[in-house]
Amino acid sequence: MEEFLLSCRGTLKAGSGLHVVLGNEACDLDSMVCALTYAYFLSKALVIPLLNIRQSELLLRSDCVYLLRQVCLSPDLLLFRDQLDLPALHRDGRLRLTLVDHNVLPSSDRDLEAAVVEVIDHHLLERDSSPYCPVTVETVGSCATLVTERIMQKAPEILDQQVAQLLYAAVVLDCVNMAPSAGKVTPKDLRLAEALEARFPALPERDALFHELQDAKFDVSGLNTQQMLLKDMKAVSGSLNVAISALYVTLEDFLQRARLEAELSGFCLKFGFDLLLLMTISFSESREPIRELAAFSHSAACRRQVSHYLEQARNPALNLCPIRSPHPHITAYQQGNSLVSRKKLLPLVKDFLRELDGRLGDGRLGDGGLGDDARVPPTPMNSLVEGCPLDGGLPHLSALDLEEKFSKMADRRGN
């Protein structure tokens, strides 16, 4: 693996066409591992794995850093999104793109769509079929399960202890130690994990590995509020720009942070978000997952609309129970259905935005005082990419503007 990663830098210097294996913009451990191992699988061609974050953001992925250290891979060998100009490569006709751990490009990368030649993912399928782009999408617990299966079927000879441990760690962590109660693991995940265990008996013991990775992932000591929000964040756009951050603390602890509302407001202003959804995850003494949910926006109507939508959601049902929030602009809930992870929440938020977009027509506010120039532009899901609009901050609608949006929507519903 080290030799392959070192050769990738030589490939960049060669100036020829590139086949890039790109994980998703959250760059969690599963995404990192899939990019590294699937590129290694494809490495008979000119192919490189690219982590879809800036190099400086790797430290926020503490579980990724821990695993790299565990398998003796230096982060200096990795390539990051701010080290490669994908749009320029595409404009020059030199880019082929394989997506792992996501199946559609974010709005910021939509111009790269014609370069996509393959997809391997375990999220909800949102991509149209194409004879020019093979798509493997199965709702297993970990995308690394699908990569492991492909390697075992097509190139088992490249599996060594190091590659196997990368894949195994991703499957074990994503599937919550293969515990059925967590609602993540599928028979295929378990079968592939056991196949790795059988072939590589020196792999770390499963329980110990899971708890070590989880402890590393949940280590937010020393992170400020912005770093906590960016650590595991995805963003979606429609009439509103929405960020969904997974937080590895209890909601009570997070809500007690000093100057929290001011910091959340500053975060929204800096990155152009109208609404923040905060999904916390912690664990009981018996290691059962506990999830809580909070919505932050200066628009009461915005919070009310998204809260009502999520309260009424049935596929899946979150079973939300309101709890007291010490902050006037934060609506907080206990989440009764702890099986609904951020991955499962994301489609609900997208549905909410589609429904909202439908109510607002084409998103223009007509004679309400805001023209096209004042509309919030689509927020790139890859909010950490250097050079994307979020680097300098996006134009942001005020609470008054948001209230106007929702009052107009209510007027239309009443007609």
Buried (B, 14 or more C-beta within 10 A) or exposed (E): BEEBBEEBEEBBEEEEBBBBBBBBBBBBBBBBBBBBBBBBBBBEEBBBBBBBBBBEBBBBBBBBBBBBEBBEBEBEBBBBBBBBEBBEBBEEEBBBBBBBBBBBBBBBBEEBEEBBBBBBBBBBBEBEEEEEBEBBBBEBBBBBBBBBBBBBEEBEEBBEEBBBBBBBBBBBBBBBBBBEEBBBBBEBBBEBBEBBBEEBEEBBEBEEBBEBBBEBBBBBEEBEBBEBBBBBBBBBBBBBBBBBBBBBBBBEEBBEBEEBBEBBBEBBEBBBBBBBBBBBBBEEEEBEBBBBBBBBBBBBBBBBBBBEBBBEBEEBEBBBEEBEBEEEBBBBBBBEBBBBBBBBBBBBBBEBBEBBBEBBEEBEBEEEEBEEEEBBEBBBBBBBBBEBBBBEEBEBBEBEBBBBBBEBBEEEEEE
